[in-house]
């Protein structure tokens, strides 16, 4: 499976830096991170006890600490990185 393009990774990093997401890892204090090569899609559930397929979700990217592996998720909508043709399905959760 191919990873997201280098130009898309650059846009993500620029969006994070623009929003001052530059603090060290909250778990170990390390300052070196990697961006995972794909997107996460977090489903929004209104009830526990089942998985809804095709419901609202929050598309996100994940940054991983290179020392301890702590993962932080960042919503693409909040970063202004959702495609214009894709309306927000999660209401205020995306941005």
N, C-alpha and C positions, 0 to 999 in steps of 0.2 A: 504494500500500500504506500502510495506517495505521500510525502509530507506537504504541508502548506508551503507556498513559495517564499523565497527569501524576501521578496518585496512586501509580501503580506506580513511576514515576521517583523520587518522593519517598521511598518505602519503600526503594528501592535506595540512594539517597544517605544516608538515615538509618542503614542497615545498615553502609555503608562508614565513616561517621563514628563509629559506635559501636565499630567495630574499629580506630579510630585510623588509618585510611587517608587521612592528610592531608598526607603529605610532598610536596615539590615534585617536578616531573618529573625522573626519574633521568638523562635525556639532556641537558636544557637548563636545568634549574633553575626553569622557569616554574611559577607557582602557579595558573594558570587552566586548567580542564579542562571538557570536555563529555561527557555521557553519550550514547552512541549510542541511537537510537530503537527498537532492537529487540534480540533475543537472539541469541547465537551458540550453536551446538551442536557441540562438539568431539568427534569420534569417537575411541573408544579402540580401538587396533589392537594385536593381539598379534604381527603379522608385518609386515614391509615388503613392498612390491611388490604392492599391490592396495588397493582401497577396499571396506570392508565397509559395506553399507547396512543400517540397522536394527539394528545392534549397540549395545553399550553406549556411552554418551557422557557428556560433562560440559556441562550447560547453563550458560551464563555471560553476563555483561554486559561491555561494553567501555567503558572511560573513555579519552578521547583528549585529549592535550595540545593546547591551543589555539594554541601557538606552533610546535612542531616536528612535531606529528602523532604522537608516540609513543603507542602503544596498549597499555593494560594490561587483561588479562582477569581477571575475578573470578568464581569458581564460585558459582552461586546456592545450592547446597547448603551450602557453607561459610558463606554469609551468612544461612542460615536462611530462604531465600526460595523454596524449591521447594514447589509445591502439595502438601498433605497426601496427596492421592489418588495422587500419582506416586511410586512407590517408586524408590529409588536403583538405577540399573542399573550404575553404575560402582564399586560397592563403596565403599571409603574415599576415592575420588577426589572425590566430591561433598561430603563434609563430615566 
